[in-house]
Every structure is written in C-alpha cells, then in structure tokens.
C-alpha cells in the first residue's frame, strides 16, 4: 500500500506527502528527519490518510491535494475525521 497523508504542523499549517510506512513517516516528521518544511514546525499531527495500491495513483492524489486551497484541504480533512467517529 501507498499512503497519501496530511499533517497539521505546530503552527497550524498543513503538509501533504506520501509514504509506504505511515507510522515511520510521522515519527520522521516529529524528529526532524522528514521534510525541510516540517523540520521547524514540529510536532505534527496526522489529520488525513488515504491508501492506494499503486505509487502512480498516490502521486496523482498527492499532487491534486497540494493544488487545493487551504479551505478545500480542511473540507476533506473534516470529511475524513467525521468517518472515524
């Protein structure tokens, strides 16, 4: 599986990425070993997760999310979180 995820940084900004190991990736973000963007904005909290069977599909979705406005991202996060409850 390949995962597309959104984390909320300590400054309330959102970061979107993809990975094959979500637990490891979140830990990397929180110790400053993942992206330059999140390095100075830790800790991060996972707020959205979507799984794919292929890397190409995951990358398409990641790019789609990255092109969204903050409001659009907050909407998909809200829908995702409401399904967890």
N, C-alpha and C positions, 0 to 999 in steps of 0.2 A: 504494500500500500504506500501511496504517496499522499502527504497531507499538506493542505494549504491552511494557514493559520493567521490569525490577527492577535497581536498582543497589545495591551494598553500599557504604556510606559508610565513611570512615576510622575512625569509632567503632563499626563493625560493625553499625550499624542498617541497615535495608532501606528503600528508597524505590521506590515504584511510580508509573509515569507512562505517557503515550502520546505519540507523535510521528509525523510523516510522514518525518522525516530523522533516523535514529538516530545517525549519526556526528556531525552538528551538535549534536544534543541532549546527547550525552555531553560534547562539548567545552564546551558552555554550562554544564553542571553543574560541570565542573572549573575553569572560570574565574570561577565565582560569578554567572553571568548567567541561571541557570535558575530553580529554586525557592528560596524562602526557607529551606526545610528543609535542602537540601543545601549552601547557601551556606557555612555554618560547619562543614561536615562533609566537605570535600573533601580529598583526591581521592576520586572514586567509581570503582567498577569495575562494568562490565556483567556481570551474572550470570544474566540470563534475558531472552529475547527471543521474542516470538510475533507473527506477522504476520496481518493481516486485510485483506479487500478493502473493508470499509466502516467509517467512523468510528463508526457506532452499535454495531456488533459489538465494536469495540475498546474503546469506553467501557463496555460491559456487562462485558467481561472485566476491564478495569481495576478497576471497582467490586467485582467478585467477588474479585479478588486482594486489594484493600485491606481487604475484610472478613475475610480469612483471619487465623488466628493466625500468629505467627512460625514455629512448628513446621510448619504447613501450607505456608507460603511456602518454607521450607527444603526441604521434600519435593519441591515442584515444581521448585525450582532444581536439586536433586540429580538428578532425572529428566532435566531439560533438559541438564545438563552431561554426564551419562553418555551421552547420544545423540551428543554432539560427539566423544567419544573413539573 
